[in-house]
Amino acid sequence: MIRRSIPFIVCATIAVAFAQPNAFGQSTQGDQDSSVYSAFLDSVFVLRNSDTLLVIDSTLRFRAPLESNRPPASDSLLSPGRYRLDSLRRDWWRRYDAIPHELVRRLEAVTLVREPSTALRLPRPLYLLSNVELRAIFSSGVNGGWIEFARRFPRAKRYSAFSRIAYSPDALTALMYYEYHCGGLCGGGDMVVVVREGDRWRVKQILNLWIS
């Protein structure tokens, strides 16, 4: 009986370990997410740790740029103004192509379903803005809305939204999508590449997708 029990116990232990991979995985993933968000926030926001982030109450969905928007390779017949514009666009696409396409696809996949922003490991105190509250703030229009926004949140300059994070297979590169809104003609959406160097994360690239 003893000889039979030993392999049974070993097999049962292994089965439990594989049946519950999240017991350790979620904790590690959460800590990693928090470090990536922290690296980004520290590089973009001038905030103290006690400052509160105003965040839309659901996560962002990321959609990759359409290949149909890629400028043509040949521009010999373009006007000077169009040439300069397409030169800027080609430079943007070169920066975009430097991001591994598999990582971009991973980001699309992990953000496919929107979730409560409380599911993110954002390393700051949060104030969650619901659609109902935003509609109430901007009920009088864009200009009046930002006046009301400043009245309600005098210390805040913007409100933001974040996606979940996608990681490369070696977990050394992270990609996220972020939006900010700071005025009628002030706002944007960025892809953010963060790389791991030893036990720290560093923002490597911020690529703007849209701006107002």
VENRAPE-V508954 format. One record per backbone hydrogen bond with DSSP energy under -1.0 kcal/mol. NH is the residue of the N-H (numbers start at 1). CO is the residue of the C=O. E is the energy in kcal/mol with one decimal. If there is no record, write none. Layout:
BEGIN
nh-><NH,NH>
co-><CO,CO>
e-><E,E>
END
This chain:
BEGIN
nh-><5,6,8,9,10,11,12,13,14,15,16,17,18,19,20,23,25,26,28,29,30,31,32,33,34,35,36,37,38,39,40,41,42,43,44,45,47,51,53,55,56,57,59,60,69,70,78,83,84,85,86,87,88,89,90,91,92,93,94,95,96,97,99,104,105,106,107,108,109,110,111,112,117,119,120,122,124,127,129,134,135,136,137,138,141,145,146,147,148,149,150,151,152,153,156,159,160,161,163,166,168,171,174,175,176,178,179,180,181,182,183,186,188,189,190,191,192,193,194,195,196,197,200,202,204,205,207,209,210,212>
co-><1,2,4,5,6,7,8,9,10,11,12,13,14,15,16,20,21,22,24,25,26,27,28,29,30,31,32,33,34,35,36,37,38,39,40,41,45,48,125,127,160,129,115,162,66,67,75,79,80,81,82,83,84,85,86,87,88,89,90,91,92,93,96,100,101,102,103,104,105,106,107,109,57,116,117,120,122,53,55,130,131,132,133,134,138,141,142,143,144,145,146,147,148,149,153,181,54,179,177,175,173,168,194,166,192,190,161,188,159,186,186,183,180,210,178,207,176,205,174,202,172,200,197,195,193,193,191,189,189,187>
e-><-1.8,-1.7,-1.2,-2.8,-2.5,-2.8,-2.7,-2.4,-2.4,-2.7,-2.3,-2.3,-2.2,-2.4,-1.6,-1.3,-1.9,-1.6,-2.4,-3.0,-2.9,-2.3,-2.3,-2.9,-2.4,-1.9,-2.1,-2.8,-2.3,-2.2,-2.0,-3.1,-2.7,-1.0,-1.5,-2.5,-1.2,-1.8,-3.1,-2.6,-2.7,-2.3,-3.0,-2.0,-1.9,-1.7,-1.5,-2.8,-2.2,-2.0,-2.7,-2.1,-2.0,-2.1,-2.7,-2.0,-2.1,-2.4,-2.1,-1.8,-2.4,-2.8,-1.7,-1.6,-2.3,-2.0,-2.1,-2.0,-2.1,-2.8,-1.3,-1.2,-1.8,-2.2,-1.7,-1.1,-1.2,-2.8,-2.8,-2.4,-2.6,-1.9,-2.4,-2.4,-1.5,-2.0,-2.1,-1.5,-2.2,-2.7,-2.2,-1.7,-2.4,-2.7,-1.4,-2.0,-2.8,-2.0,-1.9,-2.7,-2.4,-2.2,-3.3,-2.6,-1.8,-2.3,-2.3,-2.3,-2.4,-2.7,-1.1,-1.5,-2.0,-2.1,-2.9,-3.0,-2.7,-3.2,-2.6,-3.0,-2.8,-3.3,-1.5,-2.8,-2.7,-1.7,-2.9,-3.6,-1.3,-2.2>
END
